[in-house]
Amino acid sequence: MTATTDGSTGATIPPRAAAASDTDSTDPLAAGVPEAAERAAARAIEFLLARQDPEGWWKGDLETNVTMDAEDLLLRQFLGILDAATTRAAALFIRGEQREDGAWATFYGGPGDLSATVEAYVALRLAGDAPDAPHMARASAWVRERGGIASARVFTRIWLALFGWWKWEDLPELPPELMWFPTWLPLNIYDFGCWARQTIVPLTIVSAKRPVRPAPFPLDELHTDPANPNPPKPMAPLASWDGAFERLDRVVHRLRKAVPRRVRGAAMNAAARWIVERQENDGCWGGIQPPAVYSVIALHLMGYDLRHPVMRAGLESLDRFAVWREDGSRMIEACQSPVWDTCLAVIALADAGVPADHPRLLKAADWMLAEEIRRPGDWSVKRPELPPGGWAFEFHNDNYPDIDDTAEVALALRRVSHPQPDRVDGAIARAVRWNFGMQSKNGAWGAFDVDNTSPFPNRLPFCDFGEVIDPPSADVTAHVVEMMAAEGLAHDPRTRRGIAWLLAEQEADGSWFGRWGVNYVYGTGSVVPALTAAGLPASHPAIRRAVHWLQQAQNDDGGWGEDLRSYKYAREWSGRGASTASQTAWALMALLAAGERDSEAVERGVRWLADTQRNDGSWDEPYFTGTGFPWDFSINYHLYRQVFPLTALGRYLHGDPFDKAPLATRRGVRAAAGGS
């Protein structure tokens, strides 16, 4: 087979392999595959165990794109605390990520992104790079060719407005009076996903204050016409949602001066209180960098001195997002993933044969148990009567535990023979109760909130930075179903509703969409193991369609891969991309769950993992296989390349981790869950 080119992006699409039924069944590929898998698993176990923190957790780097680094420098410039060492290190990293055409992408091998390029360019100007330097001239030319700053996203233009490089009047209005919208009114802050909510609340203060710091240099070279930097654009038709919201924004702009000063001040004070009340113990907000950055700016504008304990803790938390590399560069993580990485590492090690009472697994279990969140958070707005009990993604994020981490932590804890089983049973019982309580009306689960499906937030002119709501997804729902099956609750009516939703969501080609991982390979790799764990036979039509899709998607080299372009161009890119360790593992996990252990597709996939493993037991994976916002914000979880291949190899060698044994006898779990 030969590769083809996608006309919409100009990128090379790797060829799909022929389906197993179309290949030569006499090919002796299987020779030595189990032995190769054993060797690869042993090396991977050693590599992973060596990287556990003494406290019991794992955390790989969480790589996104250079806007994190650029905005960190812009924040420090705005606050007057930008230092030479930080600037040099950040600039070194940003320069190293530039493409040959002068642009910056938002994922490895991806196309240039206008907003990322504008922000990276400005950051390098702050670092002293001259606009006529070859790499800077290429970047500014690339920006101008694509419409200049005027065509960049709203958030990029907000950063520029902070220094007078863009007019506040030319940005969508975001009034702080949103804080007073009741939960039944559209566009109240709880209509937004938690990540957007935490960002929008501080930005209401910034939008109301409209601060401008002196610009250290002009940016005329980033405009198509410096004399007319924001040429008028035609509005969308009035009959469309976009047109209606564009006109609503104009009305809100006109009303800005009509709002009494006392009312506006009270609204900003309400927003500031909301921000301070949600600061975590480590000083951050939500464990993610963007809300923390905007919260620091907002509170500073409200009069908080940089020496104030809230501000000092916030800035210190941002420093902890920095990853200093051996070459002296400094990369900013958008978030940190210790709970997620730890539960996935425990699952991988246990499924690969590490004894359930191994001291390292016990240490990890103790750490996870200590991370359980036992107090209400923002999710309680929709579920005020639901008792807490779950886990977040980060070190400190008690306001926003998530359903996905809670399910996977429970699955990890069940793989450990803990000396205090009552402690484990109690935590899992609370997790089961909380996850059941967070089920949405349609029977599925979102990541953080219940029924966070309003159609309005994504229509706001302000919200052009990615997904801003948290509807149910197949991958999260699958992990909850798998958790419930492991707890003997596969036949609970609530679990069955989740299963029915998953079956209805299957794509026509047999795959499932992946919301939090790339993409159809991740969705399918999550759903198939959940369905079979819940009792669907491998002969079920949905399982057979998924198997066929995975066989068709396998690359000629035996691995699987899927490019992030599948979020934008599904027909051309679904299941297509260079083979990666994590995506190959997801496909194998689905095929193994579907009873395909001895199939040629599985043997070729396992062989690919064994052949591409490095001598130290790791795998190389520059490609981004994690998803923050589909297409708009992509993630390279550096531990994915370790935990998922090891999980797949372990299941190939040892079979189902629970041996299909019912776990309904787990003490207290069914009773606490309300199961029959």
Disulfide bonds with the S-S distance in Angstrom:
none
